[in-house]
Amino acid sequence: MGQKFRGQQLRKGRVSIAGQVYSISTVTRSRSPVFADLHAARCLIRVLCEHQEMVRAETLAFVVMPEHLHWLMRLSEGQDLSSVVRSVKAIFSRRLGCAIWQKGFYDHAIRRDADLRAIARYIIANPLRAGLVVSIGEYPHWDAVWL
């Protein structure tokens, strides 16, 4: 399956709803471990924080893995989901000085607020499941509003 076709499939049925919580996953080109570099990982986290300050999206939880990002966010009023994610990726790429992302992203609308903490825990536990750390406290590139 070609990259262009997969990107089109990811967009199929995508809806932007203000106040809706989305789980977003996006990957670097060729799964290059860009975020193994501390500067790059912290730069991406700053971009997420800036989008919250600009009231584009409220970050509920995230984890920056060596080659991808998992982001649990609530879309702000008047914002388009694809535009917000595209903006995060573009600003980060400009600051790093090169395009590093694969096209597209995976999104999942969270239907029940009761599921949010469980989903956040699942997102944050990615470094444990990947064997990067033994304890999540050892991994520096994550956060959640509940902690």
N, C-alpha and C positions, 0 to 999 in steps of 0.2 A: 504494500500500500504506500503510495507516494506521500511525501510531506505535505504537499498542497491539499490533497484529498483529506488527509487526517485533520488539517487545520479547518477545513470547511465542515467536517463532521463535528468538531469541537464546538463550532458556533451554532450548529443546528439546534433550534429550540431555546437558545439563550435569551433570557428576559432580564431586564434591569428593573428592580423594584426597590424604591426608596424604603429604608428601614429593614430590608431583608438581610439576613446573615448568609454569607457565602463562604464556603471553603474553597480556596484557590490553591492550585499547584501549578508551578511553572518551572521549566528546566533550562539549563544552559545548553548551548550548542554542543553537540557531540558529547554531552554529559561531562564537559570539561570541569574539573574541580576548582572553579574560580574562587569559591568562598572558603576554600581551605586557607586562603590568605586572610589574616585578621583585618587588614585595612579594607579589603573588598567587602567582607561580611558586615563590618561596622558601617560602611558607607550605605549598603542596602538597608540596614536597619534605620539609619537616619532618614532615608527617603521615605520609608513607611511612616515614620514619625511626622515628617513634613506633610504628608498627605492627610494625616489626622488633624494637624494644625490648620491646614487649608480647608478643613471640613469636607473632604472628598470621601473619606471612609474612616470609620472608627475601627481601629485594630483591637481585636479581642484576644488573639493569640497568634504567635508565629514561631517558626523554627527555620533558621537558615542552615541548610545542609550543604555539604561541599559542592554539590552540583545542582541543587534545586531549592526552591522556596515553598513552604506551606504557610498559608496566611488565612486566618479566620477573621473575617471583617464584616462590619455592618455598613451597607452602602448608604451614603448620605442623600438627602433630598436633592433632586435636580441633577444627580450624577448618573452616568452610564457605566455599567460594569466594565465593558470592554475598554472604554476610554480611561478609566481609573487604572486598570492593570497595565494598559499600554503606556500610560504616563509614568508609572513606577518603573517599568522596564526601560523606557527611553531616558528618563532622568539619570538613572543609575548608569546606563551605558555611556551617556555623555560624560559623566563624572569620571568614569573609569577610562574613557578615551577609546573605547571600541565596542562594537556590537557583540554581546555575549549570549543572547537569549535565542532559544528555538522559537519559531513562530507559534503563536497561539498559546493557550493555557487551558487547564481543566478547571471547571467550576462545578460546585454542587450547592444548590440552595438548601439551607437547613430549615426544615419545616416546623420543628418544635423547639422552643427556647429551652425546654427541659433537657434537650440533648446537648446543649452547648458545652457544658463543663466536660462531659465525656468525650466529645469531639476534640476539645482543646487538649485534654490529657493525651488522647491518641496522637495528635499532631506533635505535641511536645516530646513524646516518647520515641519519636523517630530516631534520634541518635542512639538510644538504647537498643532498639531493634536492629539498627545497622551495625552494631558492635563498635561504635566509635568511642563509647564511654561505658563505664560500669554503673555510674550514678548520674542522673540528669544534672545534678549540681556541678558536675565536672565540665559540662558543655556550656560554652559562654554565649551562644547565639540563639536565644529563645526568650520569650516573655509571654505572660498571660495576665489579663486584668484581674483574675481571681487570686493571684499570688502576690 
